[in-house]
Amino acid sequence: MATVRNYRDLDIGLQGGCITDRGSLWKINPSIIARSPTPDPCEQLLLIPHMRNREPEHKVRAERAPAESHGLVTIAQAIKAGEEALSNHDQEYPRLDAEYLLAHCLGCSRTQLYTRYSEVIPNSTLITYELALARRGRGEPIQYITEVREFWGLDFRVTPAVLIPRPETELIVENALKIFGEPNAVASSRIVDLGSGSGCMAVALAIELTDARVIAVDLSLDALRIGCENAERHGVRDRIDFVQSDGLTGLNSSRSTVDLIVCNPPYISQAEFNDLPYEVRQFEPRCALTDEGDGLGFYRKFIPESAARVKPGGHLILELSTGQSDRVISLIEKSDWDVTPPVKDLQGHDRCLVLRRRGLGEMI
């Protein structure tokens, strides 16, 4: 990597107020954070090392501090500066975020930072860290900055093209594995992950069920590319088909019936969407969060459609929003599905429904 001599080489500029005070190593420019979700690229949160030779202020604003002064910045100092910067901008866990971002920039684990506190940070890495803090300071999810999210003990690449996987969604994987662990379960199963996004459920199921064939369906090509990349990363690309489709309509006749469909649908109502945390509603794909209605639109359309795609005795597993289970169950009455009690998450909320497709002799 070429040495960066000044911030203009990176198309970013220094803002007023960035000179350090004599009594501290760092000075944070607090006025340029959270102005806009799409800020001017020249507006960044900058951490400027203390300059011992005290050049005139106008020159300091135009030119980056010498590389040798950047070399004085240790991991411990960078973490402290990052924590202070994020604390000033209402981040809930500023030190944790600063540590994760710095570990990502250094290519190490967060715990490894503790054994390297006195280590000097390379100049190029410090710049990357500064820019990462700027993005976090404006509310961007840390998972999009690092492009990594853990799910089912696996690391997945995530970008703003896909929803960030939540721990609660692992309940779907857990219950799918229970189904295929039953005595009369199908050995070589066919599974559909509808609205696959990052592919986290498709990949986890393909890893756990080595005889299964998985079809990952999403309307977004960008999301399918991310899912395909994650399948490659975890060595299951050869057992996952990625299909662009709005719902199940894109599945051809050879895929007409399957043993299981799993789905984490857009179940947030339009009214609830406005109450979501800023970093969720501003940065994550809206179409993966809300149906722009009452939050039940997907269930109304998809539950009947899926009955024609799932084999008798097969299953459908759906994630739910908090407080939504009774309304969703009411949509299933007099259908081809048997409903088991909702599965609760760790907070005691109904989080997913496991539906079983009735056999021919069981139809209402």
N, C-alpha and C positions, 0 to 999 in steps of 0.2 A: 504494500500500500504506500502510495506517495505521501511524503510528509506534507501536512497542511500548514502553510505559513500564516494564513490569516483566515478569519471567518468568511471573507468574501469568496474564498475558494469553495466554500460549501453553500453559497447562495443564502447565507444568513447574516444578519447584521447585529451588532451590539446596540442595545437600547440604553437610554440615559439611566444613570444611577447604578451602574454595574461596578464602579470602583470599590475596592474593599476598604473597610475601616481598618485603622491601624491595629485595633485590638482583636481582630478576628481574621481567620484564614479565608473565610468566604463572605461574599455579599450576594444576596439573591435579589434579582429584579422582580418585585412582586406585582408590577402594574400590567404585565402582559399576559397573565393567565386568565383563562375562562372568559375571554371576550366573545369568542365565536367557536362553534363546533368545527368550522373550517378556517382556522386562523391563517393569516398571511405567513408564508414560509419564512419571512424575515423576522417574525416575532417569536422568539424562543426564550425559554427559561434557561438562564446561563449561570454557571458556577465559575467564577473567575478566580484563580489562585492569587494569593497575596503577592504583589509585585514589589520587591525590595527596593528597586531603583526609582520608584515613584515618578513615572513619566507624566507629562502634562495630560490633563483629563481628555482634551480633544483627540490626542493621539491614541490614548488608551481605548477610546470608543471606536476608533477606526481600525486599529490593529490588534491582533490577538496577542495575548501574553506570550513571551518567549517560551519555547519548548522546554527549556531547562527548568523554568519555574513550574510548569505543569508536572515535571518529573518529581516535584516535591510532594505531590498529593498521594497520600496512602489510602488503602482500602478503608481503614477506620475513619479517616477524615471525610472521604467521599460518602460513606454511609451516613455520617452525622449531618453533612450538608444536605444530602438528599432528604433525610427525615425532616429537617427543619423546613426545607422548601415545600414539601408536600403537606406538612402540618399547617402551613400558612394558607393552604388552599383546600381545607376541609376534607382531606382524605382520611378515611376511618382508621387505616392501619399504615401510617406513613413510614415507620421504620421497616416493617415487613415488606412493603412495596419497594422501598429503596434497596433493600437487600436482594430481593428477587431480580430487580432490574440490573443491579450491578453484577450479580452472579451470571445473569444471562449475557451481559456484555463481555464478561471475562471468560465465558465458556466453562464455568465450573458450577458446582452445586452451592446452594445457599449455606449449608453447613461448612463447606470448605473455606468460606470467607473467614470464619472464626479463627482458623489456624494461619491466616495470611494477613492479619490486621495491619502489620507494619510494612507490607509489600507495597512498592510504588506502582501506581497505575500508569500504563503506557499512554502517551499523549492521544493517540487515535482512539483508544478505548474510552478515555475520559470524555472526548467529544461525543461519542456514541451514547454514553451514559447521560450526558447533559440533555441531549435531544430526547432520550427516552423519558427522562423526568419531566420534560416540557409536555410531552404527550399525556403522561399520567396526570400532570397538574391540571390539564384541561378536561380531565374526566374520562379519557379513553381507557377502556378495560385493559388491565395489565396483560391479559391473555392475548389480546390483539397486538400489543407491543412486542411481546416475546414470541408470538405466533405458536404458543404451546399451551395445551390444556390436558391435564391428566383425566382419564376416564377408564374405569375398570382396571386400574393399575398400569395403564398404557399411556404413552405420550402421543397426543394427536396434534397435527398442525391445524390451527384455526386462523381464519382471516375474517374481515367484516362481511365476506360472502356467506358465512355460515354462522348459525347460532352457537354460542359457547356452551358446550355440554355441562349439564348440572349433575351433581351427585344423585339427586332424586331419580334421574332417568335410569340409573343402574338397577332400580327396582324392576324395570321391564326386563332387563337381561336376566336378573335373578329368577323371575317367575317363568321366563321362557325355558331356562335350564331345568326348572322343576318339572315342567311339562314333559320335556324330552328325557327326564330321568325316571318317568313312570314305567311300570312293568311292561305295558303294551305299547310303548312309544315307538314311533316310526324310526328305524335306524338311519335311513338315508332321507333326510327331510328337505323340504323346500320352504324357504322363508323369504318374506318380503319385508323390507324396512322402508316404510313409506315416509317421504319427507326426510330423506337420509342425512342431508346436511354434510357434516364433517365425516360421516360414515362410522361414527363411534359405535353405534349399536350393531351395525352390519359386521364390522371388523371383530368386535368382541364375540359375537355369536359364531362367526366363522372360525375363530380361534378355539373356542370352547367346544364346538360341535364339529368335529373334524370330518364327518361324513355329510354335513349339510351343504346345500347350495343356496346362496343368498342372492337376492335381487335387491339392489339399492336404487330406489326411485326418488327422483327430485325434479322439479320443474326448472331449476337453475343450473345452467351449464357450468358456471363458476363453482357452484357447490359440488357438482359431480366431479370436477377436476380435483378439488381438495380431497374428496372422499376416495377417489382412485389413488391419489398420492399416499394417503394414509394406509390404504390396503396394501400398496407396494411396500411401504415401510415395515409393515408387520407380517409380510410374507403370505398374505392370503388373497392376493389379487386374482389368482387363477380360479378361485371359488366364489368370486363375487361378480355379478353382472351389474353394470351401472346403466340405468335406463332413464332418459329424459322423458318425463310424462307429468301431466297434470292429474294426479290421482292414479287410479289403476287403469285408465283408458289406454295407456301405451303398452300394456302387457299383451303380447301376441298370444295366439291360440295355444302354442306349445307351453305357455306359462299360465294356462287358464286356471288351474287349481293348485293351491299350495296348502301346506300344513299349518302355517302360522303367518300372521301379519302383525308386525309391531309398528307403533307410531307414537311420536310425540307431536301432536298437532298444534296449530296456532289457536290456543284456547283462551287467550286474554281478550276480554271484551274491550270495545273502543273506550268505554268510560274508565275501565281499570287501567288501560294503557297510559293514560295521562298521569296516573299516580305511580307509575314504575320509576325506579331510580333513574336519574339523569343518564348515567353511563349505559343503561340498558336501552332506554327508548331512543337515545341519540345515536348510538353506535351499532347496535345489533340489528340484523335484517328485520324490518317491520313485518314483512309477510310471514316470517316464521314465528311471530309472537301473537299477532291478533288477526281475527277474521273481519275486522272493521265493523263488527256487529255486536251481538250479545255473547260471543264466545262459544256458541253452540252450533254455528253454521257448519263446521267441518263434520261434527258428529251426525247431524241430520242427513247430510249427503252421503257420508262414507260408510256408516254402519250398515245401511241396507245394501249398498253396492258391494261391500266386502263379503257378504253372505254368498254371493255368486262366485266368488273367487276362492273361498276356503273350503276344503274338503269336509264332508260330514265327520264330526269328531275332531276337527281341527280347531284352532284357537285364534283369537284376536286380542291383543293386549294394547290398551290405550292409556296414555298419561292423562291426568286430570289436573285442573286448577283447584286451588283450595276452595272448598265450599260448593263445588260444582257437581259432586257425585250424584245427588238425588235427581237433579235435572237431566243428567245424561242417562241415568238408569231408566227414567220415565220414557225416554226415546226408544228404549229397547223392548218395552212391553209389547207383547203380541208379535214378536219378531222370531227369526230363526235362531236366536241365540239364547243360551243359558247363561245367567249371570251369577258369579260368585261374589261374596262380600268384598268391597273395595280393599285394596292393599294400602296400609297406612305407611307414611314415611316416619322418620325419626322424631318429627315434631308431633306425631299423632294425627296428621291430616290425611284424609283419603287422597291417595296420590295416583293410583292406577287401577284400571278395571281389567279383569281377565274374563273373557267371554269364550264360551265353547259352542261351536256350531252343532246344532242338533242333527242327528242321523235321520234317514228317511222315515223310520218308524216312530220318530219322536216329534214330528212336526205338529204344530198346533192346528 
